[in-house]
Amino acid sequence: MSSVSVSSKGQMVIPKEVRQRLGIKSGSRLEISEVGGELRLKLTKRPGKNASIEAGLGLAGYKGPPVSIEEMDRAIRESAGEDDDRIRKGWNRTAAKWSRPAPKSAHRKP
């Protein structure tokens, strides 16, 4: 059994050996309960284990209404088409720049 102290903010540090043995890492979720005057901790989630799409919601900062997969696919197709157009236009500008003859001032006389 290990003994830990509680900080002024109510925080405690779980001993390293216990964290390693139970696989507790940064981001792990623990459930705390009081049973017969004792505190009991239960590991409820390990980071990277049983990850789901729902667990990642909000990570990208999207605040709008829920969007269906079909709507996302359509938006991606439209965006990809716009990107293709921009790339083609940029490529044409670059190709035209390289195909133009150099200005006469750039030619040296022998």
Contacts in CASP RR format, 6 or more apart in sequence:
PFRMAT RR
TARGET T0000
AUTHOR 0000-0000-0000
METHOD contacts of the structure
MODEL  1
MSSVSVSSKGQMVIPKEVRQRLGIKSGSRLEISEVGGELRLKLTKRPGKN
ASIEAGLGLAGYKGPPVSIEEMDRAIRESAGEDDDRIRKGWNRTAAKWSR
PAPKSAHRKP
2 15 0 8 1.000
2 17 0 8 1.000
2 18 0 8 1.000
4 12 0 8 1.000
4 13 0 8 1.000
4 14 0 8 1.000
4 15 0 8 1.000
5 12 0 8 1.000
6 12 0 8 1.000
14 24 0 8 1.000
14 41 0 8 1.000
18 24 0 8 1.000
19 25 0 8 1.000
22 43 0 8 1.000
23 43 0 8 1.000
23 46 0 8 1.000
24 30 0 8 1.000
24 43 0 8 1.000
24 46 0 8 1.000
25 46 0 8 1.000
25 47 0 8 1.000
26 47 0 8 1.000
27 47 0 8 1.000
28 43 0 8 1.000
28 45 0 8 1.000
28 46 0 8 1.000
28 47 0 8 1.000
29 43 0 8 1.000
29 44 0 8 1.000
29 45 0 8 1.000
30 41 0 8 1.000
30 42 0 8 1.000
30 43 0 8 1.000
30 44 0 8 1.000
31 41 0 8 1.000
31 42 0 8 1.000
31 43 0 8 1.000
31 44 0 8 1.000
32 39 0 8 1.000
32 40 0 8 1.000
32 41 0 8 1.000
32 42 0 8 1.000
33 39 0 8 1.000
33 40 0 8 1.000
33 42 0 8 1.000
34 40 0 8 1.000
67 75 0 8 1.000
END
